[in-house]
Amino acid sequence: MAGKVKWVTDIEKSVLINNFEKRGWVQVSENEDWNFYWMSVQTIRNVFSVETGYRLSDDQIVNHFPNHYELTRKDLMVKNIKRYRKELEKECSPLAEKDENGKYLYLDFVPVTYMLPADYNLFVEEFRKSSSSTWIMKPCGKAQGKGIFLINKLSQIKKWSRDSKTSTFVSQSSKEAYVISLYINNPLLIGGRKFDLRLYVLVSTYRPLRCYMYKLGFCRFCTVKYSPSTSELDNMFVHLTNVAIQKHGDDYNHIHGGKWTVSNLRLYLESTRGREVTSKLFDEIHWIIVQSLKAVAVNASPSLTSSTANDRILKYNLINDTLNIAVPNGEIPDCKWNKSPPKEVLGNYEILYDEELAQGDGADRDLRSRPGQSLGPKGSRSRDSGRSVLTTWK
Amino acid sequence: MLQEESDLSLIIAHIVQKLKSSNLYAQLERQAWISLQRPEIKLESLKEDIKEFFKITGWEKKLQNAVYSELSVFPLPSHPAAPPEHLKEPLVYMRKAQGSWEKRILKSLNSMCSELSIPLARKRPVGEQKELLSKWNEMGTDEPDLSLFRPVYAPKDFLEVLINLRNPNYENGDSLSFRTHLGLIQVPLKVKDIPELKEFFVELSLNTGQLGIDDSTQVPPELFENEHVRIGQKVLAEEDSAAAQQYVRQGSPTALRAELWALILNISSQPEDALYYEQLKTNVIQHDLLVDSLIYKDVKLTASNDDYYFVFEDYLYQVLLCFSRDTSVLGHFAYNSASPPKSYIRGKLGLEEYAVFYPPNGVIPFHGFSMYVAPLCFLYHEPFKLYQMFREMYVRFFFRLHSISSHPSGIVSLCLLFETLLQTYLPQLFYHLREIGAQPLRISFKWMVRAFSGYLATDQLLLLWDRILGYNSLEILAVLAAAVFAFRAVNLMEVTSLAAAEAVLADLSTLKVMPLLQIFLFATVT
């Protein structure tokens, strides 16, 4: 029987609720029959956990895959990438090719990383090899920049050493897990500042892999000029770009919040560095995303809190386009859905990778005639990954 | 015939004189001496051989570019006996108006100075100098107390002056007729109409490929974009200013723009230029000027809050503070109707020997001035290159947007052009807006004074400035302003107050300039 989609959410955010209401969907409670549940991370855990979880019925959709934390938790992500690489190597896939120094040619997108305290000794060996390097410590389970710090001396992470005296009364498992990575201290700077990229990717199905990249991603800038000098290691405003951290800096400007759209970034890079390297940069970013997804599952909560008016508009439109793809035409969800959505509903998303299209016949032709602009004011006619992955990507 | 010949020789003489004192001349001389070593240079045909040598080695091209640059900048002298004021501005009433405006500005500056008891200039103590030097790359983090400073003037103050301009020799009678100009500007300057604009901007016509239209993703690049890029690369390889200027009329590819603009403005970064910039920087470190605070305030109020330009805040200080101290800028007052303000050493008021130009470059910044620099930060990331480009853009174009003159690219003409286009081709809209007390110029003035910087998206702004450079004229600003009104005409016809009209036109950030211009010029029934 045709009816309106019934929705539930446990996150009280206007960008979500406005979108549901504008489609005429009906709000219900968790205990009733629902079709669409936008869940917070905690709820997801409960739904999919072994003890308290329950099976979703065929007409129910949620906003996260069961194993989303495989991408969120930094230690799991690292494990997954390392495992993925080994698997490809075993299959003798050309993707796993290495150069003379043993570096992966196409899969080298994670800096040297170790898990602490598990890999402490391995880390120490590596640390001693490159004595004056800086490393960044990130807690596995936290987000928004919480708990991150930089070190350049072993003494600063004594706590995590396996045979440290402080651990005699504390069991290993309750010491908080961290990952430690080589800090890249010559980042690309704009206006002398460091920035990072916030890109939105929607994964609608896992097998076959169908993912979409939102064209309107953005960069977040540090408020303070970047300096690699050791005296600034403690100054988190220099090194971390998370808005949550930058917001508390003296210079944080509330009107624009230190962000640029990805198209601005593209314009700036093309103007100052040329077309080829800019296209290459964006191709490689897309590549990393697709490979990471293949290595794993899916991500947890992007912040739905809006810091500026522009931000609110962006997130509203983002959710709008997301819902258009995930629940096309406002139909009641059906697990048998398997079609790729038609191009018109993509909105500001563009196809990042569609395994079915990629593997079907005439895939190349379809991909090349794909409409819609890619990131940036210049539509670069970049090719998506097709069957012959190597020739199209690199 | 005779008149043309003597005009020509006047121009040639002038250019030769200008170039003789330039760096290029010294370089050419040096090259000529060096060439004597070469076997193909023979004594009997010395002149011809050296000329040939220059041609082959590209020096002739550089000279051509320099001459072209001079021609583009300097107005053609109308009569050998014309006094220098005529080069600045031929019409007396305009000169007078500019003079009194300048007096007002200077008075305002001086009174701010005495109210706040801050000297116009002072030498910094050594400690302060050291501090500033160490903070040179992040002056944006400084938070001096600027609350007591106000901008010397804002565009709307300037507009009031323009509205009151009258030509005392012009009497159009009291009776209203269809010829009566309904707008705010009441001086009879000649401005182009649409047929003339179509001719002037012929490269923007519907049949010609444009970047900003024909490079959108729906259009296959083989149709226009690829070929255009190829030609652009060729132009750059040839190092020909005139060709580059012609080329960018159809828009410049993003990756080539920085070089093309430098070629058009004939900016080549020599070591001497870097040194000169360092010298200016030293001047900034050693002396503090009152205008510095005005610059700080302006940047903080405008560029720092802009979605695109906030990243470049520190570059803006580095450029503008040096700009204030650059006396080479004084050269442009020869063809600018404005004159540099004079100030006197303390206690020596009125004594010419103790007069100095203030600020040293003669340009007092107003509210929004820093927005002239901001878009260039997207193209040039070395401060001294950025500086050179901005300075040249200023002395060629931007100065005309805030001085009173009869020049076709001067702000007065642009305002009149805007109003005339609107009244002629959108009379219903114009009349309606006027009736509700929303004279269109009151809204569009600020766009034109800033050359649309801060109002358009950056990529669109750069496409617009491509055409300013390409046509060596600012008239496109007035045409775009009219095109924007035409585009939003339906909504504007429904508003009933100035505030509502402002609201309809508040956000231009989603506009695509080239389609708007094309439609207005070439696809509207005239």
Interface residues (C-beta under 8 A of the other chain):
Chain A: I190 G191 G192 R193 F221 V224 K225 D250 D251 N253 I255 H256 G258 K259 W260 S263 N264 L267 Y268 E270 S271 T272 G274 R275 T278 N310 P371 G372 Q373 S374 P377 K378 G379 R381
Chain B: N137 E138 G140 T141 E143 D215 S216 T217 Q218 P221 P253 T254 A255 R257 A258 S304 N305 D306 D307 Y308 F310 V311 F312 E313 D314 Y315 C377 F378 L379 Y380 H381 T458 D459 L462
